[in-house]
Amino acid sequence: MGAEQMLDYGQLKERFARNTNPERARQMKKYLRNRFEFYGYQTKERKAIYHQSLLAEKKQDQIDWELLDRCWRDPYREMQYFVCDYLIAMKKKLHFEDINKIENYARHNQWWDTIDTLIKPLSYLTWDDPRGNELMLEWSQDSDFWIRRIAIEYQLLRKQATDTQVLSEIIRNNLGSDEFFINKAIGWALRDYSKTNPTWVRDFIEQNQQELAPLSIREGSKYIE
């Protein structure tokens, strides 16, 4: 693709199909419990396929949701990775109302790899908008635990900008869960914020020790013990 050529679903598929690595694809498929097909690209190789085209896309005023929708429905996982990379690259063109579209991606073809990457554009959209905290509080009680995981993690890396009242409520909404991906997320959220405010995290763990899963305590305490 030339530096100024816009992205096209068919061309993207064609480029992915040129240099597949069947052995690596099998390993990647196994790593994600045989849930998705793979071409077999490592991260750097994959991003090189569409790097120049994303630079061209950033000059556009609108998100190509039709392209993203087609890619998300594609059986190959690299196509969903492309959608995540596209949204991150184009985050300044996103609007709060676009969360509904991103939520649709989060609810389909789900696994931790895309869920944790979709958090990045979602965090950007909710950073300075009070509707963001309200929405994440709703998501923290969703029947879909992947949506709850997003709510738990969406303030990662916010440091001093972290809203501890919201973080506390979201975690408490998920105490008592036996879902690994929820308890791991709680631990990560606490561990991340402990780098900024270890006292708050230590107190939170002490106050909720009976209900926090051992995994959450272990992860959350990693930098404060």
Residue pairs with C-beta under 8 A, 6 or more apart in sequence:
1 11
1 15
1 50
1 52
1 53
2 52
3 52
3 55
3 56
4 56
5 52
5 53
5 56
6 53
6 56
6 57
6 60
7 50
7 53
7 54
7 56
7 57
7 64
7 67
7 86
8 67
9 67
9 70
9 71
12 49
12 50
12 71
12 79
12 82
13 74
13 79
15 49
15 50
16 39
16 41
16 49
16 76
16 78
16 79
17 39
19 41
19 45
20 39
20 40
20 41
21 39
21 40
21 41
22 40
23 40
24 38
24 40
24 41
24 42
25 37
25 38
25 39
25 40
26 38
26 40
28 38
28 40
28 77
29 35
29 36
29 37
29 38
32 77
32 111
32 113
35 111
36 75
36 76
36 77
36 80
36 109
36 111
37 75
37 76
37 77
38 76
38 77
38 78
39 76
39 78
41 49
41 78
46 78
46 81
46 82
47 85
50 82
50 85
54 85
54 86
54 89
54 90
57 64
57 86
57 89
57 90
58 89
58 90
58 93
60 93
61 93
62 93
63 87
63 90
63 93
63 94
63 98
65 101
68 83
68 86
68 87
68 101
68 105
71 79
71 80
71 82
71 83
72 79
72 80
72 83
72 105
72 108
72 109
73 109
74 80
77 113
80 105
80 109
80 114
81 113
81 114
81 117
83 105
84 114
84 117
84 118
84 120
87 94
87 102
87 118
87 120
87 121
88 117
88 120
88 121
91 120
91 121
91 124
91 125
94 121
94 124
94 125
95 125
96 125
96 126
96 129
96 131
96 132
98 125
99 122
99 125
99 126
99 135
102 118
102 121
102 122
102 125
103 147
105 114
105 118
106 114
106 115
106 118
106 146
106 147
106 150
107 144
107 146
107 147
110 144
110 146
112 149
112 181
115 146
115 149
115 150
116 149
116 153
118 150
119 150
119 153
119 154
119 156
122 150
122 154
123 154
123 155
123 156
123 157
123 158
125 132
126 132
126 133
126 135
126 136
126 154
127 158
127 161
132 154
133 163
133 166
136 150
136 151
136 154
136 166
136 170
137 151
137 166
137 169
137 170
137 173
139 147
139 148
139 150
139 151
140 148
140 151
140 152
140 169
140 170
140 173
140 174
141 148
141 173
142 148
142 151
145 177
145 179
145 181
145 182
146 181
148 173
148 174
148 182
149 181
149 182
149 185
151 170
152 170
152 171
152 174
152 182
152 185
152 186
152 189
153 185
153 188
153 189
155 162
155 163
155 166
155 167
155 189
155 193
156 188
156 189
156 192
157 192
159 195
159 196
160 196
162 193
162 196
162 197
164 193
164 197
164 200
167 189
167 193
168 204
171 186
171 189
171 190
171 204
171 208
172 208
174 182
174 186
175 208
175 211
175 212
176 211
177 183
177 213
178 213
180 215
183 213
183 215
183 216
184 215
184 216
184 219
186 212
186 213
186 216
186 219
186 220
187 215
187 216
187 217
187 218
187 219
187 220
188 219
189 220
190 201
190 204
190 205
190 216
190 219
190 220
190 221
191 201
191 219
191 220
191 221
191 222
191 223
193 200
193 201
194 201
194 202
194 220
194 221
194 222
194 223
194 224
195 223
198 223
198 224
201 220
201 221
201 224
202 221
202 224
205 212
205 217
205 220
205 221
209 217
212 220
